[in-house]
Amino acid sequence: MKEYTQQQLYRKSLLIVVIAQIFGGAGLAAGITVGALLAQEMLGTDSVTGLPTALFTLGSAGSALLVGRLSQRFGRRIGLSTGFLLGGIGAIGVIVAALYSQVILLFASLLVYGAGTATNLQARYAATDLADSGKRATAISISMVSTTLGAVAGPNLVEVMGEFASGIGIPRLAGPFILAAAAFLLAGLVLILFLRPDPLLTALELARKHEAGSRSGSAVPINGGDVAPLQRKLVIAGAAVMLTTQIVMVAIMTMTPIHMKHHGHGLGDVGMVIGIHVAAMFLPSLITGVLVDKLGRMTMIVASGITLLASGVLAAAAPPHSMPLLTLALALLGLGWNFGLISGTTLIVDATTPANRAKTQGSVDVLIALAGASSGAMSGMIVAGSSYAVLSLAGGILSLILIPVVVWTSSRPRGNSTTLNG
């Protein structure tokens, strides 16, 4: 396959992924905006308000493994579309559970809904399958920034969807899940119908041809001679970065709506703060991707730790009634997560080949989702036993673990600086 043909396929697959991500972002927003509030209303207690986030994050863990394995065997089109369609079914289940006050169905549906969350994140890998090695972070960023439109619109449609739900006899807080169901189902349909030819299967075919040429002396090895120990080190480092940023982000994000509600803020205020937070998670991606490729993975990992620390300290210190400071704290939280996710994802892509990429990526995303689930579950308990300020400050301090990760990863064999610094 000629180089220009590969670039054409890269642009086409990236466009389809972008369209699907726009819908997927809208589906993602429902759970993080009103999931905790819906559980609080149905259960009548604050101590388990972190459970919905934990459940759909736990569901995303199993789904990440499923999507990764399906993608490795059948390609991104089958893997990603299956995940989004399951997410849509889960959102429908949440609506039914709220309508009939079925707590068990709510919890089960949130697990299935998590498939959409997992797929929304795994789609970022599809953008890299046919990308040049020096533009991997940029490719990831294009995929992620496309999530912004739906992800920002979702929280800010909380009141509109709530009114719509009330008008048709569905509990107000279930309204955003109506949007989530439609969005996830549309994202799955876009991928199953239009992601052809499959980018991962195409990349695997190209790699095989490249390796055949290498054996005949007509080309360089597909991985540029990277050794297995360094590859394992990059996978561990990338996973550690994404695990840490996910734990910190999920913990603080989950309890912010509850914290705001306790201090007199309405759903509109909550939607605005979470909308800005989600925008900060995805909108800076285009700039972040370029910075990761140009300044290096390690530099941006350090930036992630510093930004998350600033977010935690500010959230802890902000007066509960101060919308500007809470908004800034959540914006920094999203930005720090963005830096960490793109840097960590790029390290994973650097360390894998088309032959093992989707399976490895799915396994790493399982760990990330499990970490987020634990963080979401524990956040409610921590706040119930102490305060939102303690939770936020602890999260900020935890983010400093990224500094030792950078030091460890940077102590690498000579000749591999290009892999790390892009």
N, C-alpha and C positions, 0 to 999 in steps of 0.2 A: 504494500500500500504506500502510495507516494505521500510526502510530507504535507503537501497542500490539502490532500484528501483527509488526512488525519485532522488538520486544523479545521476543515469544514465540519467534520463530524463532531469535533470538540465544541465548536460554536453552536451547532444545532442541539446537541445534548444539553449544553449549558442553558440554552433558551428554554427548553422544556422543563428542566429542573427549576429554573427561576419562576416560571408560571405556576408550577405545582407548589413551590414554597410560599408564594403569595397567599394561596388558599390555606396552606398548612399553618401559616402564621396566625391566621384568624382563628383556626381551631385550637391552637396552642393556648391562646389567651384566656379562654373560659375557665379552665381549671385553676390557674394561678390567681385569677381575679376574684372569683366568687366561690370556689370550691370549699375553702375554710368557712366562709359565711353560711353556705348551704348546710354544712355539717353541724355548725353551731345551732342553726335554726331547728334542724331535725332532731338533734340530740339534747339540746338545752344545756350544754356545758362547754366551757372553754378548754378544758384539759385535753380534749382530743381534737382540737381544731386543726392541728398539724397533720392529722390522719389522712384527710383527702389527698394532700400533696404527697404524703408518703405512699399512699395506695397507687395513685396514677404514676408515680415515679417508680414504684416497685413493678407495676405492670409494664412500664417502659423497659425495665431491665430484661424481663423475659422476652419482650418483643424485640429488643435490640439483638439478642442472640438469634431469634427466629429470622429477623430481617437479614442479619449478616449471613447466616447459613443459606437462606434462600437465594440471596444475591450471589454468593460464591458459586452456588450450583447452577442457578438458572439465569443469573444476570440481575442488574439493578432494577430493570423494569418490573419483573415479577416480585422481587423482594420489597421494593419501596411501595408499590401499589397495594400489595397485601397489607402492609403496615398501616397505611392511611385508611383503607377500607375498614379494617378492624377498629381504628380510632373512631370512625364515624358511627359504627355500630355501638361502641361503648358510650358515646355521647347520647345516643338515642335511649340507651338503658338508663342513664342518669335522669333524663327527662321523665321517663316512666316511673322511676323510683321516687322522684320528688312529687309527682302527681298523686301517687298512691301511698306516700309516706312509708316506703319500704326501705329501711336502713340497710338490710343485708343486700338487697338489689343495688342500692346506691354504691356500697363498697365494691361489689363484684363488677359493676359497670365502670367504676373508676379505674379498676385494674385493666379492663379492656381498653378504655379511653387512653390509657398510657401508651398504647401502641402508636397512636398518632403523634404523641410527643417524641417517642423514640425515633420514629421515621422522619419527623421534621429535622432532627439533628443528623441522622444518618445520611440524609440527602446531600449534606455538604460534601461527603466523600465522593459522590457521583460526579461532582464538578471537577475533581482532580484526576479522574481515570485517564483522560486523554490530554491533560495539561503538561506543558514542559516543566521540567524539574525546578527551574528558576522562577516559575510563576504559580507554584502550587498554592501558596498562601493567598495570592490574589484571586485564584479560582475559587477557593473556599469562601473568601470574603464576598465575592459576587453572589454566590449561592445564599449566603447568610443575610446579606443586606436586602435581598428580595423578600425575605420573611417580614421585613419591617412594616410594609404597608398593611398586611393583614394583622400582624401582631400588635401594632399600635391602634389600629381601628377597633379591634376586638374589645379591649378594656373600656374604650370611650363610647362603646355602644351598649354598655351594661344597662343604663337606664332605659334606652330605647327598646332593647330586647326584653327587659323586664316588663315594660308596659305592654309590649306585644304579647308576651306570655300570659300576663294577667288578663288581657282581652280575650284570649282563647281558653281560659280556664286552667292554665298551668301556673304553678307557683312562680312568683316573680324572680327568685334567684336562679331558677332553672332556665330562664330566658337565654342567657349567653350560650348554653349548651345546644340550643336550637341552631344558633349560628355555627357552633363547632361541628355539629353533625353534618350540616350542608357543606362546610368548608373542607373537612377531611374527605368526605365522599367525592367531592369534585377534584381534589388533589389526586386521589387514587385513580380516578377515571382519566385525567390528563396524562398520567404516567403510563397506564396500561395501553392507552390508545396511541400515544405519540412518541414515546421514548424508544424509537427504532432508527437505526440499529442500536443495540444495547452498548453503552460506553464501556462497561467493564469487560464484556465478552470481546469487544473490539480491541481493547487494550491488551487483553490476554493473547489474542491472535498476533498482534504487533510484537509483543514481547517474545513469543515463540519464534517468529521470523527473525527478530533481532538476534536472539541467542543462536539460531541456526547460522546466521551470518557470522557471528562471533567465532563459532567453532571452525568455520572455514577461513577465518583470518580476514574477513572483509568488514568487520565492525568491532566496536568496543563492547565489553560486557554491559548488559542492560542496567546493572546497578552501579556502574562505574567502579567496580572492584571493592565495594564496601564489604567489610568482613562481618560474620555473624555476631561476634560479641558486641560490636558497636551497634548493630541493628537491635539487638535485645536491649541494650542500654537506652537507646532512643525510645523504644516502645515503653519501657518502664518509666522513663522521664516524662514522656508525653502523657501517659496515663496518670502519673502522680500530679502533674500540673492540672489536668482536667478534673481529677477527683477533688483536689483541694478547692479549686474555684467553684465547683458545683456545690460542695458542702456549705461553704460560706454564703453563696448566693441564695440557695434554697432556704436555708435557715432564716436569714433576715427577711427575705421576700415573703415567706409564708406568713410570718407573724405581723408584718406591717399593716395589712388590712384590719386585723383584730385590734392591734394597738390604736389605729386611727378611729375605729368604731367606738372603742371604749372612751375616747376623748372627744366625742361629739361630731366627728366627721361623717358626712353622708356618703352614699354610694357614688355620687358624682365626684367627690374629692378622692375617694379610693381609686376610682377608675382612672382619674387623671394622673395620680402618682404612679400607679402600676403601668399605665400607658407610657409615661416618660421613662420608667425603668426598663420596659421591654424595648422601647426605641433605642435606649442606650446599649442594650444587649446586642442589637443587630445593626442599627443605622451606621455606626462608625466603621463597620466591617471593611468597606472599600479602602479606607485610609489604613486601617489596621493591617490588612493583607499586604499592602505595599510596604508598610514599615517592617513587617515580619520578614518579607523577602529582602529588603534593602538593609535594615539594621541588624537583622539576625534574630533567630528564635529566642536565644538566651536573654537578649536585651529586653524583649517584649514580655518575657516571663517575669523578669524583675519589675517591670512597669505594672504588670498585673497585681503582684503582691503589694506594692506601694499603694495602688489605687484602691484595692479592697480594704487595706488597713485604714486609709482615710475615710472610706465609706462607713466602716464599723464605728470608728471614733465619732464621726459626725452624727450618725443615727443614735448613738448612745447619749450624746450631749445635747441633741436638739430638743427644745421644748415641745411637748406633745401637740400643742396647738399651732406650731409653726409650720405651715404648708411649704414655704420656700425651703427651709432647711431639710425637712423630710424628703421633699422632692429631689434636692441636690444629693442627699445621702443615697437615695435609691438610684439616681442616675449614675453616680460613681460606682455603685454596686454592679449595675449592668455593664458599665464600661470595663471594670476590672475583670468581670467574667468574660467579656468579649476578647480582651487581650489574651487571657489564659486559654480560652477554647481554641482560638485560631492558632496560637503558637503550639499548643499541645497537639492539635489535630495535624498540623504540618509535620511535626516530629514523627507521628505515627505513619504518615504517608511516606516520609523520607526513608523509613526503616522497613517498608514492605514492598512487595512486588505484586503485579496483577494476580499471580498464582496463589497468594495467601492474604491479599489485602482485605477483602470483604470479611473473611472469617476473623482475622485479627481485629479489625475495626469493630465488628459486632461484639467480640469478647470484651474489648476495652470499654465499649459503651455500656455493657452489662454492669461492669464495676462502677462506672460513673452513675448509672441509674440507681444502683443499690446504695451508693453513698448518699445520693440525693434523697432517697426514700428514708434512710435512717435519719438524715438531717431534718427532714420535714416532720417525722414523728417525734423526734426529740425536742424540736424547737418549742412546741406547745407545752411540753412538760417543763422545760427550762424556764419559760416565761411564767408559767403557773407557780413554779417554786421560787422564782426570783423576780426578774423584770425583763422587759424588752431591752432596756439599756445594757443589762448584763449579757444578754444573748448577743447583741450587736457588737459589744466590745470584745467578747470572746471570739466572735467570728473574725473580726479585724486582726486580732493577735494571731489566730490560726493561719491566716494568709501568709504570715512571715515564713512559713515552712517552705515556701517557694524559693527562698534564697539558698538554703542548703541544696535543694534539687539542682539549681543552676550550677553551684560549685561542683557537685558530684558529676554532673553531666559534662561539664567543661573540661574535666580531667580525662581527656580522651587521647587515643593514639594519634600520633602525628599523621598529617596527610588527609585528615577527615574534616577539616574546618569548613569546607564548602557545604558539607551535608548539614552541619549545625547552623551555619550562618546564612544559608540560602543564597 
